[in-house]
Amino acid sequence: MPVPFITVEGPIGVGKTSLTKVIAEQNQFQLLKEIVDENPFLNKFYEDIEEWSFQTEMFFLCNRYKQLSDIQKKFISNREPVVADYHIFKNLIFAKRTLPEAEYAKYEAIYRILTADMPKPNIIIYLHASLDTLMKRIKLRGREFEKMITPEYMEQLAADYHAFIEVFEQAHPEIPVLRFNGDEIDFVQNEADLQLILRKVDETLQQRSLSI
């Protein structure tokens, strides 16, 4: 039976980290959180995306590669379940949107090499929401660098996520993707909504264990 490795994904502000923490606590899983604030290029990126996109994306890629290598050695190889608030495929979503075609080709080649033997999740939770909901949540959490995010950028990012998930599901039918609409479900303020998600995760974990 594969060791549970769950990733929670979706656009900025949709609630990935909040849900990941609850799943980790509920199931006694190891928690993997992406490093965002430590990226030294992030403020410059939102000021001038064209100028700083390659440096920003390479920093994220190297950091996430190191994180995944560490959880493989410390936890998954020792059969300790993990839940993460990102899937490394998000690097391709952001890079494809921000990098020129020639730079993206180089970036993708590096990505393929680094991720070839990385641990792959066996359940993905995809959170999505309308532009209004995403912008309100970004404003509410008050990160300084996120104040520069425009509605136009967020709208395109949400569309990119949706398109990528559609392709991912077709390419990886063996990996369940659980979708939850943040406009209809508020797992932070509504306990019933949270329990609905947790039950669905538990059911999926049980189904996967029975199918092995």
ABEGO torsion letter per residue (X at the ends): XBBBBBBBBEBBGAGAAAAAAAAAAAAGBBBBBBBAAABAAAAAAAABAAAAAAAAAAAAAAAAAAAAAAAAAAAAAAGBBBBBABBAAAAAAAAAAABBAAAAAAAAAAAAAAAAABBBBABBBBBBBBAAAAAAAAAAAGBAAAAABBAAAAAAAAAAAAAAAAAAAAABAABBBBBBBAAABBAAABAAAAAAAAAAAAAAAAAAAAAX
